[in-house]
Amino acid sequence: MRNWIGLALIALLLTVVPLFGAPPPSGPRASGHWQLVWSSEFNGPAGAPPPAAQWTYDRGNRRGWGNNELENYCAPEDHADPCSARPNIYQDGHGHLVIQARRDAAGRWTSGRLKTQGLYQTSFGRIEARMKLPLGAGLWPAFWLLGTGPGGWPAEGEIDIMEHVPQLGSGTIQSTIHAADFFGGHGLHGQATLPKGATVASGFHTYGVIWKPGSIQFYLDHPAHPFVTLTPPTPQSSWPFDDSATDPFEILLNLAVGGNWPGPPGATTPPTAKLLVDYVRVYKNGQTGTSTL
């Protein structure tokens, strides 16, 4: 009788626990069958730049970056006009990276764009970042991957894991891929909206991609529930994403201002806007994929 009661209690516990959910993972390696292979956690002191072994920077305006954008990108050490001693990219001392877009007294915008070019490239696997985004007319935060092969853009491919512009609404993000046969306004994409009226600025959310040969899936907060799966539109379509073992992709984070998309800043644009990044992580599942240092 006691054994029967004990077995019944165990069975009851096994039934009840899933209803309420198991405790959340307690570290970056606690992620099912995925193995963490690279991460940037931004746990440095307040005011410190991102780790130099992991990140480098794009600089300047470069004729609006092909989109008539307004911002000049400044690296943390850039102090020459229009950059200043107040960095646009820094760690806040509370476990976050800050990418700050700022309008000066003359109406000029500076911001930040960092990348892993020459330091780390990856292909296939699961790549995600936990972020809190700014809101305002003309603001365009993005987390994306760019092909590093010799063919250039768009032939080498681009994976926009997360983009947000005001036209999408305050709680919706877009994920897009670009290649030679589909780029710019013709990129393949999907959108996801936060539940219960939440906005991208009201809290941190995880934006990620599960990248496999022949398919690219995007998810918002839950990797087990992707909101879109993208595959080659035709058998003849260019698909540089399966060549990534030889031409891997770099990781980029930036906060753009103005341009053809998303449009100009306006009355709702704060003079200082902050994109907060809790972490960037890359996982592999042992089935396929490479990472290079």
N, C-alpha and C positions, 0 to 999 in steps of 0.2 A: 504493500500500500504506500509506504513512504517513497519507494522508488518511482511509483506511478505519479505521485504528487510532485516529486522533484522534476520528472520529465515534463509534466504538464506545465509547471512554472517556467521551465526553460523555453518550451514551445511558445508560451504566452509572451515572454520577453522578446523572443525573436520576431514575434508578430507585431508587437507594439513599437519597438524601437524604430523600424523603418517609417512608421506613420509620422513620427516627429522628426526624423532625420538624424543621421549620425553627426557627431561633432565635426566642424569644418577641419580641413587639413591644417596642420600646425606649421608647415614650412613649404618652401618652394619645391621640394622633391616629393611631397605628398600629392601626387597627381595621377593615380591609377597606373596604367601601363606606360605612361610617358616618362621619359628620363630627361631631367634638366641637363642641358649641355652648355648653356651660356646664359648669363643674366647680368643686368645692371640694376642695382637695388637703390642707389642714390641715398646711402646712409652716411654721407660725409657731413662735415661741420657746416654751419650756416655760412653762406657766402662762397663756399668752395666751388670751383668749376666741376663739371662732370669728370669722371676718371679719364685721364689722358691716354691710358692704354686701350680704352674702349671707344672713345668718341673724338671726332674732328669736326670741322665746321665748313659751311658755305658762307661766303661773304659778299657784301655789296648788293646791288640791285639788278645788275646784268640785264638792263633794258626791260625790266618788269618780269623777268623769268618766263618770257613767252606768253604772259597773261596780263600785261600792263599793270602789274601790282605796284603798290606804293612803297613797301617796306625796304629798308636797307638792312641786310642781315649783318649782325655784329657778333664776333667771337668774344668770349669773356675778357681776353687780353686786349681787345681793340678799343682804343681811347680817342683815336683821331675822328674829327667831325665827319659824319653826323653821329658816330658812336660817342660814348662818354664813359667816365669812370664808373658809372652805375651800370653793371652788367645786365644784359638781356637774358643770359643763361647762367643759372647758378643753382646750387643745392640750398634748401631752406633750413637744414638742421633738424628737420622733423621727418626725414625719410622720403623727401620728394625732390624731384627736379622741377625747377620753374623755368618756363620759356615765356618771356615777358615782351609783349608788344607795347610800345610807348610812343606817344605823340609829344614832340617838344614844343617850345614856345613859338617856333616858326611854322608849326603845322606839319613837320616832317615826322615820318614813322620809322622807328627802328624795331627790330625783332630778332629772333634767333632760329637758326636751322642747323641741327647737328646730325651727324651721319657716322657710320662705321667704315666708310670707304678706306681701304688699305689696312684696316685693323681687324675686321671680322666680316666674313661673308657666309651666307647660309643658303641651303636649298632643301626643300621638302621638310616635313615635320609640322609642329605647331608653334606658332609665334604669336605672342600676345603682349599687351601693355595695359596696365590699370591706370586710368586717367580721369581727371576732372577738367571739363572743357569750359572756356569762356563763351559768353553770349554777347552779341552786339552786331550791328550792321557792318558788313565788310570784313568780318573776322572769319578766318579759314584755318582751323587747326587740322593737322593731318599726321597720321602714323602710317608709314608705307615702306615698300621694298622696291629696289631698282636694280635691274639687271646690269652686270658689270662687264659684259662681253664687248668685243670690238665693234659690233654693228651699230651701237648707239641706240638712242630712243627713236621710235617705239619698238624697233625690231628686236631688241634684247628683253623687252617686257617690263611691265610695272605692275605691282600689286598694291593697291591702295586699301590697306586694312581698315582704316577709319578716316573719313572726312566728314566735317560738319560745316555747313553754311546756313545762314538764316533762312534761305528759301525752303529748306527742308522742314522747318519747324523746330521748336526748341527742344523736342524730345526725340528727334529722328536723326540717324546717321546713315551714311552711304558707304558702300564698299564696291570697288571697281577694279577691273583688270584692263590693261592696255597692251596691244601688240600691233604688228604691222597691218593686220587686216581689221582691227577694231581699236581705235584710239580717239582721244579727245572726247567730243560729245557722243561718239559712237562706241565708247568702251562698254564692256559687259559689266553689269552691276546689279546690286540688290540693295534694299533698304530695310532697316529695322527700327522700331519705335519702342521706347521704354514704356513699361506698363504704368497704369494708375496716374497718368498725367505728370510723371517725373520728367525733369529736364536734364540735359547733359551737364548743366552747371550745378545741379542740386546735390550731387554726390559723385563718388568715384564709381566707375564702371570698367569692366574688362572688355577690351576689343581685340579679337583674335582671328587667326586664319589657321585652317588645317589644310595643308598643301601636300597633295599626293600626285603621282604621275597620272595625267589625264583629268584631274579635277582639282578645284580650289573651292573650299567651303569657308564661309565667314560666320562668325558667331558673336553674340553680344551677351556677355556674362557667363554663358553656359556652353562649354565646348561640346557637350553631348547633344545640343540642340541647335545646329547651324540654321540660319535663316535663309541662306541661299547656297546652292551648289552650282558652280560655273564649270562648263566643259567646252571643248572646241565646238563652235557653232556648225561647222561642216568638216568632213574628213580632210578637206584641202586647206582649211584655215591655218594660218600661222599660229604656232603654239610654242613660244620659246621657253615656257615654264618647265618642260620636260628635259631641256638641254642644260638645266641649271647645275648639274653635277660638274660640268666643265666650265660653265659661265655662271657662277653663283651670284646671289643678290646681296646688296648692302641694305642696312636698316637706316631709316631716316625718321626724324621727328621735326616738325616745324609749326610755326604760327604765322600765316600770311595775312596781309591786310590789303583789301581792295583788289581791283582788277576786273577783268571781264566777268569772271566768276570768282567771288560771290557778289561783285558790285562794290560801290564805294562805301566808306564809313559814313556815319550820319549821327543823328541826335541820340540814338541808342548806343553808340559806340563809346565805351569808357576810355578816357585818355591813357589809362594803363590797364591792359588786359593780361591775365595770367592763365597759361596752360600748365596744369600740375600733373606730373607723371610719378606714380608710386614706384613702378618697376617696368622693365622690359625683359621678357624671358623667352628662351628658345628651347623647345623640347623635341626629342626624337623618340620614336617608338620601336626602333630596332628593325623595322621592316625595310626601310629604304631611307635614302637621304644622306647628305654630307654637310659638314660645316668646315670652314677653313679659317685659319688665323693668318 
